[in-house]
Amino acid sequence: MNALRNKVQLIGRLGQDPEIINFDDGNKMAKFSIATDDSYKDKEGNKIERAYWHHIIVRGGLVTVVENYLSKGKEIAIEGKLTNRTWEDKAGFKRYTTEIIANELLMLSK
């Protein structure tokens, strides 16, 4: 059952080209957002469509795949885990974000 703890699987489209961050030690990290779509019918029977945005972080060998093959609009499937991060902005306000650390990635677009 431990394999099911903190596991996220999403299929979505990239909202922008990935940002590749190079570190001094030679490692890299990729950051991008994907949109997943959802729809339902309201009380009146009208179809309501909504996009949800998810912040994705990729580290390790998958960064090469992201860097070479992913771009805005590409559809992908990812699997990873949720993480929460806090920081203080320039004005001194505490900010919060939830990100997905991807450990598997599958390209669905040609």
C-alpha positions as CSV (number, residue, x, y, z in Angstrom):
1,M,0.0,0.0,0.0
2,N,2.9,2.4,0.4
3,A,3.2,2.7,-3.3
4,L,-0.1,4.4,-3.4
5,R,0.8,7.1,-0.9
6,N,1.2,10.6,-2.4
7,K,1.0,9.4,-6.0
8,V,-0.4,11.7,-8.8
9,Q,-1.1,10.8,-12.4
10,L,-2.2,13.5,-14.9
11,I,-2.7,13.9,-18.6
12,G,-2.6,17.4,-19.9
13,R,-1.1,19.9,-22.3
14,L,1.8,22.2,-21.6
15,G,0.8,25.8,-21.2
16,Q,4.2,27.2,-22.2
17,D,7.6,26.0,-23.2
18,P,9.5,24.4,-20.3
19,E,11.9,26.5,-18.3
20,I,15.3,24.7,-17.9
21,I,17.4,25.7,-14.9
22,N,21.1,24.9,-14.9
23,F,22.8,24.5,-11.5
24,D,26.5,25.2,-10.7
25,D,27.1,21.5,-10.1
26,G,26.1,20.5,-13.6
27,N,22.6,19.3,-12.7
28,K,19.4,20.6,-14.4
29,M,15.8,21.0,-13.5
30,A,12.8,21.6,-15.7
31,K,9.7,23.6,-14.7
32,F,6.4,23.9,-16.6
33,S,2.7,23.9,-16.2
34,I,0.1,21.6,-17.7
35,A,-3.6,22.1,-18.0
36,T,-6.1,19.3,-17.4
37,D,-9.7,19.7,-18.5
38,D,-12.9,18.9,-16.7
39,S,-16.6,19.3,-17.6
40,Y,-19.9,18.8,-15.9
41,K,-23.5,19.9,-16.3
42,D,-25.0,22.5,-14.0
43,K,-28.6,22.5,-12.5
44,E,-30.0,23.9,-15.7
45,G,-28.3,21.3,-17.9
46,N,-25.6,23.6,-19.3
47,K,-22.2,22.1,-20.0
48,I,-19.6,23.8,-17.9
49,E,-15.9,23.3,-18.9
50,R,-13.0,24.2,-16.8
51,A,-9.2,23.9,-17.0
52,Y,-7.0,23.2,-14.0
53,W,-3.4,24.2,-14.0
54,H,-0.7,22.1,-12.4
55,H,3.0,23.1,-11.7
56,I,5.4,20.4,-12.7
57,I,9.0,19.9,-11.6
58,V,11.3,17.4,-13.4
59,R,14.8,16.5,-12.2
60,G,17.4,13.9,-13.2
61,G,17.5,12.2,-16.6
62,L,14.0,13.2,-17.5
63,V,15.2,16.8,-17.9
64,T,16.9,15.8,-21.2
65,V,13.6,14.5,-22.6
66,V,11.8,17.7,-21.5
67,E,14.5,19.9,-22.9
68,N,14.6,18.1,-26.3
69,Y,11.0,17.1,-27.0
70,L,8.5,19.1,-25.0
71,S,7.0,22.5,-26.0
72,K,3.9,24.5,-25.5
73,G,0.7,22.6,-26.5
74,K,2.2,19.1,-26.3
75,E,0.1,16.5,-24.6
76,I,1.8,14.4,-21.9
77,A,1.1,12.0,-19.1
78,I,3.0,12.4,-15.9
79,E,3.3,10.4,-12.7
80,G,4.8,11.9,-9.6
81,K,4.2,13.1,-6.1
82,L,2.7,16.3,-4.6
83,T,4.9,18.7,-2.7
84,N,4.2,22.0,-1.0
85,R,6.6,24.9,-0.9
86,T,6.7,28.3,0.8
87,W,8.7,31.4,0.2
88,E,8.7,35.1,1.0
89,D,8.2,37.5,-2.0
90,K,9.9,40.8,-2.5
91,A,7.3,42.6,-0.5
92,G,7.8,40.3,2.5
93,F,4.6,38.3,2.0
94,K,4.6,34.6,2.6
95,R,3.6,32.7,-0.6
96,Y,2.6,29.0,-1.0
97,T,2.5,26.7,-3.9
98,T,1.7,23.1,-4.6
99,E,3.9,21.3,-7.2
100,I,4.2,17.9,-8.7
101,I,7.6,16.3,-8.8
102,A,7.4,14.1,-11.9
103,N,9.3,10.8,-11.9
104,E,7.7,9.4,-15.1
105,L,6.7,11.1,-18.3
106,L,5.0,9.9,-21.4
107,M,4.7,12.0,-24.5
108,L,1.2,11.6,-26.1
109,S,1.6,14.2,-28.9
110,K,3.4,13.4,-32.1
